[in-house]
Amino acid sequence: MLARAATALAKDASELKAVKQWEAGHVLGMAFAESLALWGVVVRMVLGGALWQASLFYSVSLVLLLYWTPRLPTELA
């Protein structure tokens, strides 16, 4: 979804459908990354897991949030 939207935005930045696809793709990616952090909270608080177990979820979530940071497309894919 993001690659197609990025290609369309690189060609014409005013295309509304491509902007909505780009936005939806980034919102979904951020939501998936944040859900991993919430699973870490569940492991720690609800299931009584150790901090190191929850930290695995927290660290993967942080890496994904940094990797999937929204960026404007600058060139054709």
C-alpha positions in Angstrom: 0.0 0.0 0.0 2.8 2.4 0.9 4.9 1.8 -2.2 2.0 2.3 -4.5 1.0 5.5 -2.8 4.6 6.8 -2.6 5.0 6.2 -6.4 1.8 8.1 -7.1 2.7 10.9 -4.8 6.1 11.3 -6.4 4.4 11.7 -9.7 1.6 14.0 -8.5 1.7 15.3 -4.9 -1.9 16.6 -5.2 -3.6 13.3 -5.9 -6.0 12.9 -3.0 -6.4 9.1 -3.3 -2.6 8.6 -3.0 -2.4 10.9 0.0 -5.2 8.9 1.8 -3.4 5.6 1.0 -0.1 7.0 2.2 -1.7 8.3 5.4 -3.6 5.0 6.0 -0.5 2.9 5.5 1.5 4.9 8.0 -1.4 4.9 10.6 -1.6 1.1 10.2 2.2 0.7 10.6 2.3 2.9 13.7 -0.7 1.0 15.2 0.9 -2.3 14.7 4.1 -1.1 16.3 2.2 0.4 19.3 0.2 -2.8 19.7 3.5 -4.6 20.4 4.2 -2.2 23.3 0.7 -2.9 24.6 1.4 -6.6 24.5 4.5 -5.8 26.6 2.2 -4.1 29.2 -0.1 -7.1 29.2 2.8 -9.5 29.7 4.2 -7.4 32.6 1.0 -6.3 34.4 -1.6 -9.0 33.6 0.4 -12.1 33.2 3.0 -11.2 35.8 6.0 -11.5 33.5 9.4 -10.3 34.3 10.7 -7.0 33.1 13.1 -8.6 30.7 10.2 -10.4 29.0 8.2 -7.2 28.6 11.3 -5.3 27.5 11.5 -7.6 24.4 8.1 -6.2 23.3 9.0 -2.7 24.2 12.3 -2.7 22.3 10.8 -4.3 19.2 8.1 -1.8 19.3 10.5 1.1 19.6 12.6 -0.2 16.7 9.5 -0.5 14.5 8.3 2.9 15.5 11.6 4.4 14.5 11.8 2.4 11.3 8.2 3.2 10.2 8.5 6.9 10.9 6.3 8.7 8.4 8.4 10.2 5.6 7.3 12.1 2.6 8.2 10.3 -0.7 10.9 12.2 -2.4 11.6 10.2 -5.6 10.0 7.5 -7.7 10.2 3.9 -6.2 
